[in-house]
Amino acid sequence: MRGPIRRSPPGVWQAAVAAVLGAAAVLLIVLALLPWQPLAALDTDVASTLHTAALESPGLTRANRVLTDWVWDPWAFRLLVAVVVVWLLWRGERALGWWLAGTVLVGSGLQQGLKAALARERPQWREPVDSAHYAAMPSGHAMTAALVCVGLLWLWRERGLSAGGAWWRSAAVVACVSVVGVAFTRVWLGVHWLTDTLVGVLLGTALGLASAAAWAALRAGESRRETARPLGR
């Protein structure tokens, strides 16, 4: 006779995946900065190929600039989070709202700290099609997009909405397209190496999952304390 099925503590799988993605990001950073020649060659080849295409396709390049500056700009993602946070606060879900806001703030701080610490130079072109500030790694656009998309999908689940319905699938597709699109536009416009965007996506996703895992663990601890608390007379 089989015994009772033991369920993993809340947040375990998110924490495990976050750890794997974080380790992959660290490995990629090390290999890119050494530099490891095969990875450096890949960065150079991808950047050169896309920059040539950007020069030959000015209309597509303008479209990518609109996407990166307005649709997928980090401040556009942060504004979306701000709207969601205000909505949560208005509904009285203050803890959840501030947790989401805090996660995005931590992501912004981590991004800028790593840029300053790694100080990787951006690609340099004789005929640039766009410009950007600060160091290259990690890509702030890619990291912010991944973090916000993961955070909002997690919030969807936290609110008790189904992960198998049409709305969930649509939201997941939009999130994936946005993250991949952000990474592509930054390399197309010649302001990032491919590895900059990959590191940004890995770190943003890892931080989003780590935040979800921490929230689940905290809520589980509160639930256990509530259950163990003796009833008042």
Residue, then its C-alpha position, 0 to 999 in steps of 0.5 A: m500500500r502506497g503512503p501519502i504523496r509528499r509535496s515539495p515545499p512551496g517555491v522549491w521548483q522556482a528556486a531551483v530553476a532560478a539557481v540554474l539560470g543564475a549559474a548559467a548567467v555567471l558562466l556566460i559572463v565569465l566566458a564572455l569577459l575572459p574572453w573565450q574565443p568561440l563565444a567571442a567569435l559568435d558575438t562578433d559574427v552575429a553583431s557584424t551580420l545584423h549591423t550590415a543588415a541594419l544598414e541595408s534595411p533602414g525601414l526595418t531599422r527605424a521600426n526596431r528603434v520605435l520598438t526599443d525606444w517606446v514599446w519595449d523600453p525599460w521605462a515602458f515595462r516599469l510603467l506597466v508594473a507601476v499600474v499593476v502595483v497601484w491596482l493591487l494597492w487599491r484592492g488592498e493587496r498591499a503586501l503583494g503590490w509592494w513585493l512586486a515593486g520591490t522586485v523590479l527595484v532590486g532588478s534595476g539596482l542589480q542591473q546597474g551594479l553589474k554594468a558598473a562592475l563588469a564595464r564591458e564595452r559596447p560594439q563600436w561601428r563606423e556607421p552606427v544606427d543607434s546609441a546607448h549609455y552605460a556599459a554593455m553587460p547585462s542588457g538593461h532592456a533584456m533584463t527588465a523585459a524578462l523580469v517584468c514578464v516573469g513577475l506579471l505571469w507569476l502574479w497571474r498565478e498568484r491571483g489564482l488564475s488558471a495556467g492552462g486557459a487561453w488567456w494564460r497561453s496568450a499572455a505567455v506568448v506575448a511575454c516570450v515574444s516581448v523578451v525575444g524581441v527586446a533582445f533582437t532589437r538591441v543586437w540589430l541596432g548594434v548597441h549590444w553583443l548577443t551575450d549581453t542580451l542572453v545574460g540579461v534574459l537569464l538574470g531577469t528570469a532568475l530574479g523573477l523566479a527567485s522572488a516568486a520562490a521567496w514569496a511562496a516560502l514566506r506565505a507558507g511560513e505565515s500559514r503554518r504560524e496561523t495554523a499553530r496559533p492557539l484559538g482564543r478563548 
